[in-house]
């Protein structure tokens, strides 16, 4: 068996709101993957020595002002973190691994592509992707620029969208958004992406409230439409606890307040809310 270490970088909240997600993700990786895995939890830090250092009061480090999550722009820093060598998987914390991660790790990244990711007609999804770190060196902005520019995340997304040759498409089920139309046995990585319907809220919101702080998601909470996926997450959550995993294993010193976009107008996605409210213009033109 190949003993190459699979490097996984996970974007997560710095105030311990995502402990349940982190535990389930960690457990699910090791449940299905035999190769050694190294997980880097990417969280804002007040430590100037940290790669994820941010000080909103002094305008130093990462500028999160225009991010939708506490980690949106971190994915672009991964190739430089790895010294532009080898490969690295990025994923948001809100995923459950249902297959051997080595399959995704070994996905080819050919020709001009610098990253393997899910694509469709109008967008690229980099919420679960594989970087070829060396090929990204001359493409992605240096980390110092990524940190300082509040628009750097959107600039990088626009650059990727405008250059489809930079993305090696992979099988959609490696980033199955809220189940789509797949049966559980056909899903390789489940991304419960709609922040308002996330399975972990049933555990995290009560815990966070009892600990005396607010969850970073400030939008409306609604039920997920696929109950069998809710039950899947619950099963993995309980399996993790039974296997000795503990929420406190993922706890850090809370970062505190940081600037980001509000989710008060967040409407989820078409998968979880196909009949959601339409905008005035869409109603006007019957679209």
N, C-alpha and C positions, 0 to 999 in steps of 0.2 A: 504493500500500500504506500502511496505517495505521502510522505510526511511533511509536505509543504504546508506552512501555516496559512490558513485563510484569515485575512485581515478584514474585519468588519467594523465600520465606523457608523455609529448610531447617533442621530440627532435627538436630544431630549431636553426636557425642562430643567432649569437649574435650581428650582425651589421645591423639589421632591413631589411634584404633582404627578409624575409619570412612573412612579415606582412599580405599580401593577403592570404597566406595559413593559417595563424593562425586565421584570422578573419573568413574565410569560415569554417574551422574546428570547431571553437567555436560555430558558428551559427548552423552548421549542427548537432552537438551533442545535442544542446538544442531544435532544431526543432523536433527531433525524440525521445528524452529521457525525461521521466517524473520524474524519480528519481533525487535527488540532485547529482550534479557532481562537484568535485573539480579538477581543472586543474593545474598542475605544469609544467610551461614552462621551460624546461631544456636548459639553455644557458650559454656559457662561461662567466665568470665574473672576474673582477679584484679585487673584494672584498674578502679579505682573509677569511671572515666569511661565504662566500657563499659555498654551497656544490659543486658548479660547478667552483670553483676558479681555475684560471690558470694564470701563469706568464711565458711566453716563454723566456723572457730575463734572468730570474734568475733560470729557470728550476724548478719551484715550481708548485704544483697543477697538474692538468690534462695535460698529454703529448699527444698532438693531432697529432704528426708528421706523423703517418701512417694511420690516419683516412681518409675515403673517403668523409665524411661530417663533419660539425662542431660539431657533437654530437654523432658520431658512438658508442663510448664506454660508453656513459651515461646509456644505458639500464641495464647494469650489476650492477649499483650502486643502483637501485631502491629498492631491498629487504632490504638493510641495511638502506637506507633513511627512510624506513617505520618501522625501528626497528624490522625487521624480524617478522612482525605481519600482519595478514590479507592478502588481495589481492591487486593487482595493475595492471592496464592496461598500457602497453607502446605502443606508436605509433609514427611514423615519422609525421612531420607536413603536408606532402603532401598527405593527405587523406580527403575524404568526407564521412561522416557518413550518411547512407541511411536507418538505422533501429534503433530500440531501443537498446541503448548500454547496457542495463541491460541484454539482451540475452547473449552477450559475457561475461559480468561480472559474470554471474551465470554458466558459462560453467564448468563442473566438471574437476578436475585435480587429477586423481586417481593414486594409487599405488606409484611407484617410481618417477612419473612425478613431476617436479617442475614448469613447465610452459606449458600453452596451446598455440599452434601455428600452423601455416600452414606447412605441410610437403609434400614432394613428394619423388620420388625415389632417388634423389641425393642431396637433401639439405633441410635445415630447414629455414623457413623465420621468423625471430624475429622482423620484422619491424612493426608488429601489434601482440601483444601477451598479455597473462594474466599470471602474476606471482603469485604463492603461496609463499609469502615471507618467511614464517616460514620454509618451506621445502627446500628453497634455501640456508639457512644459512650455512650449512656445505658443500655446493657444490661450490658456487660462491666465487671467491677471495675477501678478504677484500678490502674496498674502497681504503685504502692507497696504496695497491699493484696495484690496477686497475689504479690509478692515475699516478703512477711513471713509470710503465712499458709501453713503446710505443707499445709493442706487446700483451698487455693484451687482447685487443678486439679480436684479431685473435685467441689467445690461448683459450678464452672462447668459441668462435664459433667452434673451432676444438673439444673442449671437448663435446659440445652439439651434434655435428655431429657424434662423435664416441660413443655416449651413447644415442641411440634413445629412450630408456626406460624413459629418463628424460623429454620427450616431449609428452604431450597429444594432439593428432591431433584434430583439429577442422574443421568445415565446411569451404571449400575453399573460399566461398564468403565473409567471414569475413576479408579476405585480398585479394581482387580481384585486381590483378596486371594489370593495364592499360586495364581493361575490360575483358581480356582474350576472351572467346567466349560467355560470358553471356549477356543476355539482361539487361537493366538497372533495370527493376523490380525484377530481380533475384540477384542483387548485394546488399549485406548488408553493406560492407565497401569498397569503391573504393580507391585503392592506385594508384595514378598516378605516378608510380615509376621511369619511364625513365626520368632521370634528364635533358635530352636534349629536351624532348617534353612536359614538364610540362605546364599545363594550365595557371598557375599563371605568367609565363614569360611575357605574353602579357601586363600585368599590371606592374609587378615588375621591369623589366629591364629598362623601360623608367623612372620610378620613381627614382630608384636607381641612374641612370645616372644623372638625374636632381639634385639629392641631393649631387652629387660630389664624389661618391665612386663606387667601382666595386662589382658586384654580386659574391658570393663565387663559383658559378658554372662557370668554365672557359672553358667548352667544347663547341661543336657546337650545335646550336639551330636548331631543325627541327620540322615540323608539326606533330601533333598527328594524327594517321590514323583513329581514330573514332570521326567524327565530332559531333555526338550526345553526346559524353562525354564532349567535349569542351563546347558545349551549356549547358550541365548540370552544369558544374562549373560556367559558366557565370551567369546562372540563380541564383545559390546559392550566388554568389558574390553580385549580385544586390539585392536579397532578404535581405541579411545581412545589406546592407547599408540602405535599406528602413525600416528595423526593428530597426534602430538606432545604429547599430554596426559601429565603426570607426577604421580605420587603426591605428590612433594614440593611441588607447587604448592598443595596443600591443607594442608600441615603447619603447625602452630602450636606455640608454646611450651606444653608439656604443663601442664595445670591441676593434676594430682595428685589425691589422694583426695577424694572427695565422698560424702556420704550418699545412699543410695537404697535401694529395695526389693531384696531378693535374688531371684534367679531359680532357686534350687535346687529349687523345687517347680513350676516352670513346665511346663505341659503343652501348649503350642502352641495350635492351633485345630482345628476339626473338618474343615477342608479338607485339611490336611497329615497329620492323625492321626485319621481317622474311627473307628478301632478302638482308640483309646487307652484307658488304664485308667480305670475309672469309680470314683466315690467310694463309700464304704461305704453311704451312704443311697440312692444310685441303684441299687446292687446289691440292697439290702434290699427296695426297693419295685419292683424290676425295671424301672427307667426308664433 
